[in-house]
């Protein structure tokens, strides 16, 4: 069967088997929800795991900070490619087949990382990892919303942050204190992904397969009309938040080493962990807030946190750098949650995966592209500290634009009353 024919027949392939055809037992709704939440968590843990290992790769293979940011950013580009092509696929073929393929592909990525012996192999591993994450993002997010809309909205915002925090911290600890620092973390994550692939086979399907799977692979943005205005308002906040995460993920360890004079992989990963953990905690604490209140809190706190961090860098204070990072992380969490809740709840069930994919496209563009520019600035511009200051000021400006836009939108709404 040709690939186009296979895709065209995916709805029938994804349909539940007939009675007596050897149907597997299915997970309860609660178990299905938490399995999908674990997929978000561990996929993002896998994406941040190399952060603590970059210094080892750099020492062994002798590449520059530009290469570090390129390896970091190619993952984001691969995620974008997968989102644009497969972002809405699960709305047509079902959540389960897309997640089954994505978890197996993620396990393959871990194998490629564990056996990498040069920059080329590292780039290939990041591409495979990005493709699997992009394929899963819309399906797993929409799958949780299908089961429980309120819990799914929170999990969609908390999961990426908690996973990022977990991956960076555990990777740093394993690199520092356990043998085979460039292998062990990937072996353990690979085992998790294989277990998740087995669990996905037991997921109850929440979408009725329908024709159009092949047509859905054409790259396009699928935006319900009622979500377009709120999404445009959310874009500056999304870009500011994820651009900051991209900086911490790519150059944060280098910044810590510069200020401390330490090569500890734990400290390098701890900066990203601090930011992501603060974001996850903030999302949990503000989960009952309105999207507008979350956006206002997120943008203002993001600006304050970056300001504290820039002051810490200027004065060489590692303690204030971590404090500013925690404040920025709180802003990141609130802004991201506000953006998701303000947009995704406007989508019908069959539109959720596609709309979530659009949100992730914006996030990952902001996550990857500025990080590469920062790497170029470090090597060919004013150096690490100057680049950090310029990058931080750009994030403050974007967060300020989002804050003003949110306030003006409310003011305009009140005038019409």
C-alpha positions in Angstrom: 0.0 0.0 0.0 1.4 3.5 -0.9 1.9 6.1 1.8 -1.0 8.3 0.5 -3.3 5.3 0.4 -2.3 4.3 3.9 -3.0 7.8 5.3 -6.3 7.9 3.5 -7.3 4.7 5.2 -6.1 5.6 8.7 -9.6 6.3 9.9 -10.6 2.7 9.2 -7.4 1.4 10.6 -7.9 3.4 13.8 -11.5 2.3 14.3 -12.2 0.0 17.3 -12.1 -3.7 16.5 -15.3 -5.6 16.1 -16.7 -7.6 19.0 -14.8 -10.8 19.4 -11.8 -9.6 17.4 -9.4 -9.7 20.3 -10.1 -6.3 21.8 -7.5 -5.2 24.3 -8.7 -4.1 27.8 -9.1 -0.3 28.0 -7.9 2.1 30.6 -10.3 4.0 32.8 -10.9 7.6 32.0 -8.8 8.7 35.0 -5.9 6.4 34.1 -6.1 7.5 30.4 -5.9 11.1 31.5 -2.8 10.6 33.7 -1.1 8.5 31.1 -1.5 11.3 28.6 -0.3 13.9 31.2 2.8 11.7 31.7 3.5 11.8 28.0 3.6 15.6 28.0 5.8 15.6 31.1 8.4 13.0 29.9 8.5 14.3 26.3 9.5 17.8 27.7 11.8 16.1 30.2 13.5 14.5 27.3 13.8 17.8 25.4 15.5 19.5 28.4 17.7 16.5 29.4 20.6 17.5 27.0 20.9 21.0 28.6 23.1 19.7 31.4 25.1 17.6 29.0 26.0 20.3 26.4 29.1 21.2 28.3 30.4 17.6 28.0 29.6 17.5 24.3 31.3 20.9 23.9 34.4 19.7 25.7 34.6 16.4 23.8 33.8 17.7 20.3 35.1 21.3 20.6 32.2 23.3 19.2 31.2 26.9 19.8 28.2 28.4 21.6 26.6 29.0 18.1 26.6 25.2 17.7 25.0 24.8 21.1 22.1 27.1 20.1 21.9 25.4 16.7 21.5 22.0 18.3 18.9 23.5 20.6 17.0 25.3 17.9 16.9 22.5 15.4 14.7 20.7 17.9 12.2 23.6 17.8 12.2 23.7 14.0 11.5 20.0 13.9 8.6 20.4 16.4 7.3 23.2 14.1 7.5 21.1 11.0 5.6 18.2 12.7 3.0 20.6 14.2 2.3 22.2 10.8 2.0 18.8 9.0 0.4 16.5 11.7 -1.0 19.0 14.2 -4.6 18.3 13.4 -4.2 14.7 12.3 -5.6 13.2 15.5 -8.9 15.1 14.9 -9.3 12.8 11.9 -7.7 9.4 12.7 -8.1 9.5 16.5 -5.7 10.3 19.3 -4.4 6.8 19.9 -2.6 6.0 16.6 -0.9 9.4 16.6 0.3 8.9 20.2 1.4 5.4 19.5 3.7 6.5 16.7 5.0 9.5 18.6 6.0 7.5 21.7 7.9 5.0 19.7 9.6 7.7 17.7 10.6 9.3 21.0 12.2 6.1 22.2 14.2 6.0 18.9 15.4 9.5 19.6 16.8 8.4 23.0 18.6 5.6 21.3 20.2 8.1 18.9 21.3 10.3 21.7 22.8 7.5 23.7 24.9 6.4 20.7 25.8 9.8 19.4 29.5 10.4 18.8 29.5 13.8 17.1 27.5 16.9 16.3 25.9 15.4 13.3 24.4 12.5 15.3 23.3 15.0 17.9 21.5 17.0 15.3 19.8 13.9 13.9 18.6 12.9 17.4 17.2 16.4 18.1 15.3 16.3 14.8 13.7 12.9 15.5 12.9 14.1 19.1 11.3 17.3 17.7 9.3 15.5 15.1 7.8 13.1 17.7 7.1 15.9 20.2 5.4 18.0 17.5 3.3 15.0 16.4 2.2 14.3 19.9 1.6 17.9 21.1 -1.8 18.5 19.6 -3.1 14.9 20.1 -2.1 14.5 23.8 -3.3 18.0 24.7 -6.7 17.5 22.9 -7.0 14.0 24.4 -6.8 15.3 27.9 -9.4 18.0 27.1 -11.7 15.4 25.6 -11.6 13.6 29.0 -11.8 16.6 31.4 -11.8 20.1 30.0 -10.8 21.9 33.2 -8.1 19.5 34.3 -6.9 19.2 30.7 -6.4 22.9 30.4 -4.3 23.0 33.6 -2.3 19.9 32.5 -1.6 21.4 29.1 0.1 24.4 30.8 1.7 22.6 33.8 3.0 19.5 32.0 5.5 21.2 29.7 6.9 23.3 32.6 7.1 20.4 35.0 8.6 18.2 32.4 11.2 20.8 31.5 12.1 21.3 35.2 12.3 17.5 35.9 14.5 16.7 32.8 17.0 19.5 33.4 17.4 18.7 37.1 17.6 14.9 36.9 19.9 15.1 33.9 22.2 17.4 35.9 22.2 15.1 38.9 22.8 12.0 36.8 25.7 13.6 34.9 27.3 14.8 38.1 27.0 11.7 40.2 26.3 8.6 38.1 28.4 6.8 35.5 28.0 7.0 31.7 26.8 10.7 31.8 26.0 10.9 28.1 24.2 7.6 28.0 22.3 6.7 31.2 19.7 9.5 31.2 18.7 8.6 27.7 18.5 4.9 28.4 16.1 5.5 31.4 14.0 7.9 29.3 13.8 5.5 26.5 12.5 2.8 28.8 9.8 5.2 30.0 8.7 6.0 26.4 8.5 2.3 25.5 6.3 1.8 28.6 4.1 4.7 27.5 3.8 3.2 24.0 2.5 0.0 25.6 0.0 2.1 27.7 -1.2 4.0 24.7 -2.4 0.8 23.1 -4.9 0.6 26.0 -6.2 4.1 25.7 -9.9 4.5 25.0 -10.4 6.5 21.7 -12.1 9.8 22.3 -12.5 10.8 18.6 -14.6 9.2 16.0 -12.4 8.8 12.9 -13.6 10.7 9.9 -12.4 11.2 6.3 -9.9 13.9 5.5 -6.7 12.6 7.1 -4.6 13.0 4.0 -5.9 16.5 3.3 -5.2 17.5 7.0 -1.4 17.0 6.3 -1.3 20.1 4.2 0.5 22.7 6.3 -2.0 25.4 7.3 -3.1 27.3 10.3 -6.5 26.2 11.5 -8.1 28.9 13.5 -11.8 29.0 14.5 -13.1 32.5 13.8 -14.1 33.1 17.4 -10.5 32.3 18.6 -8.6 34.6 16.3 -8.9 37.8 18.3 -7.9 36.2 21.6 -5.0 34.5 19.9 -3.6 37.7 18.4 -3.8 39.2 21.9 -2.0 36.3 23.4 0.9 36.2 20.8 3.2 38.8 22.5 2.8 37.1 25.9 3.6 33.7 24.3 6.6 35.0 22.4 8.0 36.8 25.5 7.6 33.7 27.7 8.9 31.1 25.4 11.8 33.3 24.1 13.0 33.5 27.7 12.7 29.7 28.1 14.8 29.3 25.0 17.5 31.5 26.3 17.7 29.7 29.6 17.7 26.3 27.9 20.4 27.1 25.5 22.7 29.7 27.2 21.6 29.5 30.8 24.3 27.0 31.8 27.0 29.1 30.1 25.8 32.1 32.0 25.9 30.3 35.4 29.4 29.0 34.7 30.5 32.5 33.8 29.2 34.1 37.0 30.3 31.3 39.3 33.4 30.0 37.6 31.9 26.5 38.1 31.5 23.7 35.5 28.9 21.8 37.6 26.3 20.3 35.4 23.8 20.5 38.3 24.1 24.2 38.5 23.8 24.6 34.8 20.6 22.7 34.7 19.3 24.2 37.9 18.7 27.6 36.4 16.2 26.1 33.8 14.7 23.9 36.5 14.1 26.9 38.7 12.3 28.8 36.0 10.2 25.8 34.9 9.3 24.7 38.4 8.2 28.3 39.4 6.0 28.3 36.3 4.4 25.0 37.1 3.7 26.1 40.7 2.1 29.3 39.5 -0.1 27.6 37.0 -1.4 25.3 39.8 -2.0 28.1 42.3 -3.8 30.3 39.8 -5.8 27.6 38.0 -9.1 29.1 39.1 -8.2 32.6 37.8 -9.7 34.1 34.7 -7.5 34.1 31.6 -7.3 37.9 31.7 -6.1 37.9 35.3 -3.5 35.3 34.5 -2.2 37.2 31.5 -2.0 40.4 33.6 -0.1 38.6 36.4 2.1 36.8 33.9 3.2 39.7 31.8 3.9 42.1 34.8 5.7 39.4 36.7 7.7 38.4 33.7 8.9 42.0 33.3 9.9 42.2 36.9 11.7 38.9 36.9 13.8 39.8 33.9 14.6 43.1 35.4 15.9 41.5 38.5 17.9 38.9 36.5 19.5 41.7 34.4 20.5 43.5 37.5 22.0 40.3 38.9 24.0 39.7 35.8 25.3 43.3 35.8 26.5 42.9 39.5 27.6 39.3 39.2 25.1 38.1 41.8 24.2 34.4 41.3 21.7 34.5 44.2 19.7 37.4 42.6 20.0 35.7 39.2 18.2 32.6 40.6 15.6 34.9 42.4 15.0 36.7 39.1 14.7 33.5 37.3 12.1 32.2 39.8 10.1 35.4 39.4 10.4 35.2 35.6 9.2 31.5 35.8 6.1 32.5 37.7 5.4 35.1 34.9 6.0 32.5 32.3 3.6 30.0 33.9 0.8 32.6 34.3 1.2 34.1 30.9 1.2 30.7 29.1 -1.8 29.4 31.1 -3.7 32.6 30.4 -3.0 32.3 26.7 -4.1 28.7 26.6 -7.3 29.2 28.6 -8.2 32.3 26.8 -8.1 30.6 23.4 -8.5 26.8 23.6 -11.8 26.8 25.4 -13.3 28.6 22.4 -12.7 25.6 20.2 -15.1 22.7 19.6 -13.8 19.2 20.3 -12.9 18.5 16.6 -11.0 21.8 16.5 -8.9 21.3 19.6 -5.8 19.5 18.3 -5.5 21.9 15.4 -5.8 25.0 17.5 -3.4 23.7 20.1 -0.9 23.1 17.4 -1.2 26.8 16.3 -0.4 27.8 19.9 2.6 25.5 20.0 3.8 26.8 16.6 3.9 30.3 18.1 5.6 29.0 21.2 8.3 27.0 19.5 9.1 29.8 17.0 9.8 32.0 20.0 11.6 29.1 21.7 14.1 28.4 18.9 14.7 31.4 16.7 15.8 33.9 19.3 18.1 31.4 20.9 20.0 31.0 17.7 20.3 34.8 17.4 21.6 34.9 21.0 24.3 32.3 20.1 25.4 34.5 17.2 25.5 37.5 19.5 27.7 35.7 22.0 30.3 34.7 19.5 30.2 37.6 17.0 28.5 40.4 18.9 29.2 41.9 22.3 29.7 38.6 24.2 27.6 36.7 26.7 26.8 39.5 29.1 25.9 42.1 26.5 23.7 39.5 24.6 22.0 38.6 27.9 21.1 42.3 28.5 19.8 42.8 25.0 17.8 39.6 25.0 16.3 40.5 28.4 15.3 44.0 27.2 13.5 42.5 24.2 11.6 40.1 26.4 10.6 43.0 28.7 9.3 45.0 25.7 7.2 42.1 24.4 5.8 41.4 27.8 5.0 45.1 28.1 3.2 45.0 24.8 1.1 42.1 25.9 0.3 43.8 29.2 -0.9 47.0 27.5 -2.9 45.1 24.9 -4.7 43.2 27.7 -5.6 46.4 29.5 -6.7 48.2 26.4 -8.9 45.3 25.3 -10.8 45.5 28.7 -11.1 49.2 28.4 -12.6 48.9 24.9 -15.0 46.3 26.1 -16.2 48.5 28.9 -16.9 51.4 26.5 -19.3 49.2 24.6 -21.4 48.5 27.7 
